[in-house]
Amino acid sequence: MNPITLFLSAAFVLAGLLVGQFVNLYLAPPLFIIALLIALSVKVANAWQKFVILRVGKLHSVRGAGFFMIIPVIDSVVAIIDERIQTTAFNAEQALTKDTVPVNVDAIIFWHVCDAQKAALAITDYRQAIDRVAQTSLREMIGESMLATLLSDRRAADAHLRDEIGMKTAEWGIAVGSVEIRDVAIPVALQDAMSRQAQAEREKQARVILGAAEAEIAAQFVEASRIYENHPAALQLRAMNIIYETTKERGATILIPSSMVDSLNPALTLALTGAGQAGDPKNPLKNAA
């Protein structure tokens, strides 16, 4: 009983008691009857409620928010429908995917009553029906999906479930807003196998990237060798730079072959080369002397 009806009924009961006590005892019963009629006929619906009213067993009206009255005995409120958004959690345990992998899936559905008349008259218990339909639709979806697709494309699975469940519940006056899969649990042994597979794929990718990098570096070295071959001075400058880079650390002792030092002197290099061409190629220093 709503507060307004309760207040009016209590007021007439109190008035009947006072009138019977202080005025006239025979005036009290009519007031009690009015209080009873108010309690049975005066109704107030909240903003989110719909009252489904039958008159002599037939649908009379569906009343929404506000104050209204019914005829006692003749009219009856058979259902009070809450039109706010509702949530229902459901799951599927040990359901087999298309590739015969057992999974446990937990999901939640957001729905609301869009037609109070159908929800009250077309089905006995629409809340229980939604739960059953959601579970069967979830199992059907799992059976039609591969495990990899189920794990990677959650949004497509959510949309598919929303459409399937919404199509089945539309005739009951139920609209499905969204369905969200919260968790997909797979066997522990399969988790280990998938982890090893992912690790192998990453290692393979790393090796491919490393091989591509080695090939690119080798191509750069080939190009550099061609430049050094046509420009000996560039090679000498590179050798001097390498020596500088290796000797910049303080306190380090670097052993450099004498042939490498001689190669950094262009005049000496040219002299040795010319002497080698003029005399014995096997002993250029002796010929130079």
C-alpha positions in Angstrom: 0.0 0.0 0.0 1.4 3.4 -1.0 1.8 6.2 1.6 -1.1 8.3 0.2 -3.6 5.4 0.4 -2.4 4.5 3.8 -2.7 8.0 5.1 -6.3 8.4 3.7 -7.4 5.1 5.1 -5.9 5.8 8.5 -7.5 9.3 8.6 -11.0 7.8 7.9 -10.5 5.1 10.5 -9.4 7.6 13.1 -12.3 9.8 12.2 -14.7 6.9 12.6 -13.3 6.1 16.0 -13.7 9.7 17.1 -17.2 10.1 15.7 -18.3 6.8 17.3 -16.8 7.8 20.6 -17.9 11.4 20.9 -20.7 12.0 18.4 -22.8 9.0 17.3 -21.9 5.4 17.3 -24.0 4.7 14.1 -21.9 7.2 12.1 -18.7 5.3 12.6 -19.4 2.3 10.3 -19.8 4.4 7.1 -16.4 6.0 7.8 -14.8 2.5 8.3 -16.4 1.4 5.0 -15.0 4.5 3.2 -11.5 3.7 4.7 -11.8 0.2 3.4 -12.8 1.4 -0.1 -9.9 3.8 -0.2 -7.5 1.1 0.7 -8.9 -1.2 -2.1 -9.4 1.4 -4.8 -6.8 4.2 -4.5 -3.5 3.4 -6.3 -0.4 5.5 -6.9 2.2 4.4 -9.4 5.8 5.5 -9.4 7.5 6.9 -12.5 9.1 3.6 -13.4 6.0 1.4 -12.7 3.2 0.2 -14.9 0.0 -1.3 -13.4 -1.7 -3.9 -15.5 -5.5 -3.9 -14.6 -8.0 -6.6 -15.5 -11.8 -6.0 -15.3 -13.7 -9.2 -14.8 -10.8 -11.2 -16.2 -10.3 -9.1 -19.3 -7.6 -6.5 -19.9 -8.9 -3.1 -18.9 -5.9 -0.8 -18.9 -2.3 -0.3 -18.2 -1.8 2.7 -15.9 1.4 4.6 -15.5 2.9 7.0 -13.1 0.5 9.0 -10.9 -2.8 8.7 -9.0 -5.6 6.5 -10.2 -8.5 4.4 -8.9 -9.9 1.0 -9.6 -13.3 -0.6 -8.8 -12.9 -3.0 -5.9 -13.8 -6.6 -6.6 -14.4 -6.0 -10.3 -11.0 -4.7 -11.1 -7.7 -6.3 -10.1 -4.1 -5.4 -10.5 -2.5 -8.6 -11.9 1.0 -7.2 -12.3 3.2 -4.3 -11.4 5.9 -4.0 -14.0 9.2 -2.2 -13.3 10.4 -0.6 -16.5 13.9 0.4 -15.3 17.0 -1.2 -16.8 17.6 -4.6 -15.2 20.7 -6.8 -15.1 20.9 -10.6 -15.2 24.0 -12.6 -14.8 24.3 -16.0 -16.5 26.9 -18.5 -17.4 27.7 -21.6 -19.3 29.9 -24.3 -17.7 31.9 -26.9 -19.7 30.4 -25.8 -23.0 32.3 -27.1 -26.0 33.5 -24.7 -28.7 33.5 -25.5 -32.4 37.0 -27.0 -32.0 35.9 -29.1 -29.1 37.5 -27.2 -26.2 35.6 -27.0 -22.9 35.2 -23.5 -21.6 33.4 -21.7 -18.8 31.9 -18.4 -19.9 30.3 -15.8 -17.6 28.2 -13.0 -19.0 25.7 -10.3 -18.0 22.7 -8.9 -19.9 21.1 -5.5 -19.6 17.4 -5.4 -20.4 14.2 -3.5 -19.7 10.5 -4.0 -20.2 9.3 -2.0 -23.2 5.7 -3.4 -23.3 4.2 -4.0 -19.9 1.0 -5.6 -21.3 3.0 -8.3 -23.1 5.3 -8.9 -20.1 2.3 -9.4 -17.8 0.0 -11.4 -20.1 2.2 -13.2 -22.7 4.5 -15.1 -20.2 4.2 -16.3 -16.7 7.6 -15.2 -15.3 9.6 -13.1 -17.7 12.6 -12.8 -15.4 13.1 -16.5 -15.3 12.5 -16.8 -19.0 15.2 -14.2 -19.8 17.7 -16.2 -17.7 16.9 -19.4 -19.5 17.0 -17.9 -22.9 20.3 -16.1 -22.2 21.9 -19.4 -21.1 20.7 -21.4 -24.1 21.8 -18.6 -26.5 25.2 -18.5 -24.9 25.7 -22.2 -25.3 24.6 -22.0 -28.9 27.1 -19.2 -29.6 29.9 -21.1 -28.0 29.2 -24.2 -30.0 29.4 -22.2 -33.2 32.6 -20.3 -32.4 36.3 -21.3 -32.5 38.2 -20.8 -29.2 40.6 -18.3 -30.8 37.7 -16.2 -32.1 35.9 -16.3 -28.8 39.0 -15.1 -27.0 40.0 -12.4 -29.4 36.8 -10.9 -30.7 34.6 -10.3 -27.6 32.6 -7.5 -29.2 31.4 -9.6 -32.1 30.3 -12.3 -29.6 28.5 -9.7 -27.5 26.7 -8.3 -30.4 25.7 -11.7 -31.6 24.3 -12.6 -28.2 22.4 -9.3 -27.9 20.7 -9.9 -31.3 19.8 -13.5 -30.6 18.4 -12.9 -27.1 16.6 -9.7 -28.2 14.9 -11.5 -31.1 13.6 -14.2 -28.7 12.4 -11.9 -26.0 10.8 -9.2 -28.2 7.5 -11.1 -28.2 7.4 -10.8 -24.4 7.8 -7.0 -24.4 11.4 -7.2 -23.4 14.1 -5.1 -25.0 17.8 -6.1 -24.7 20.2 -3.2 -24.4 23.5 -5.0 -24.4 25.2 -8.3 -23.5 28.8 -8.4 -22.1 31.0 -11.4 -21.7 32.9 -11.0 -18.5 35.2 -14.0 -18.5 36.2 -17.0 -20.6 37.9 -19.7 -18.6 39.8 -22.5 -20.3 41.4 -25.6 -18.8 44.8 -25.1 -17.1 46.6 -27.6 -19.4 45.3 -25.7 -22.5 46.5 -22.4 -20.9 50.0 -23.8 -20.7 49.9 -25.0 -24.3 48.7 -21.7 -25.5 51.4 -19.9 -23.5 54.1 -22.0 -25.1 52.6 -21.4 -28.5 52.6 -17.7 -28.0 56.2 -17.8 -26.7 57.3 -19.7 -29.8 55.5 -17.3 -32.1 57.2 -14.4 -30.4 60.6 -16.1 -30.7 60.0 -16.8 -34.3 59.1 -13.2 -35.0 62.2 -12.0 -33.1 64.5 -14.3 -35.2 62.9 -13.0 -38.4 63.4 -9.4 -37.3 67.0 -10.2 -36.4 67.7 -11.9 -39.7 66.3 -8.9 -41.6 68.5 -6.5 -39.6 71.6 -8.6 -40.3 70.8 -8.6 -44.0 70.4 -4.8 -44.0 73.6 -4.4 -42.1 75.5 -6.6 -44.5 74.2 -4.6 -47.4 75.4 -1.4 -45.8 78.8 -3.0 -45.2 79.0 -4.0 -48.9 78.2 -0.5 -49.9 80.8 0.9 -47.5 83.5 -1.4 -48.9 82.8 -0.2 -52.4 83.2 3.4 -51.2 86.5 2.6 -49.4 87.8 0.7 -52.4 87.4 3.8 -54.7 88.5 6.3 -52.0 91.6 5.1 -50.0 91.7 8.4 -48.1 88.2 7.7 -46.7 89.5 4.4 -45.4 92.4 6.1 -43.7 90.1 8.6 -42.1 87.9 5.8 -40.9 90.9 3.9 -39.4 92.0 7.1 -37.6 88.5 7.6 -36.2 88.5 4.0 -34.9 91.8 4.6 -33.2 90.4 7.8 -31.6 87.3 6.0 -30.4 89.3 3.2 -28.8 91.8 5.6 -27.0 89.4 8.1 -25.6 88.9 6.1 -22.4 91.4 7.3 -19.8 93.6 4.7 -18.1 93.2 2.2 -21.0 96.2 0.6 -22.7 95.7 0.0 -26.5 98.1 -2.2 -28.6 98.0 -1.1 -32.2 99.9 -3.1 -34.9 102.7 -1.1 -36.6 101.2 -1.9 -40.0 98.0 -0.2 -39.0 100.0 2.9 -37.9 102.0 2.9 -41.2 98.8 2.7 -43.1 97.7 6.0 -41.6 100.7 7.8 -43.2 99.7 8.4 -46.8 103.3 9.4 -47.9 104.8 6.3 -46.4 102.1 4.2 -47.9 102.7 5.6 -51.4 106.5 5.2 -51.1 106.2 1.6 -50.0 103.7 0.9 -52.8 106.0 2.5 -55.4 109.0 0.7 -54.2 107.2 -2.6 -54.2 106.3 -2.0 -57.8 109.8 -1.0 -58.9 111.8 -3.7 -57.1 111.1 -7.0 -55.4 107.5 -7.3 -54.5 108.3 -9.7 -51.8 110.7 -7.2 -50.0 109.6 -3.7 -50.7 111.5 -2.1 -47.7 114.8 -3.5 -48.9 114.3 -2.1 -52.4 113.3 1.3 -50.9 116.5 1.4 -49.0 
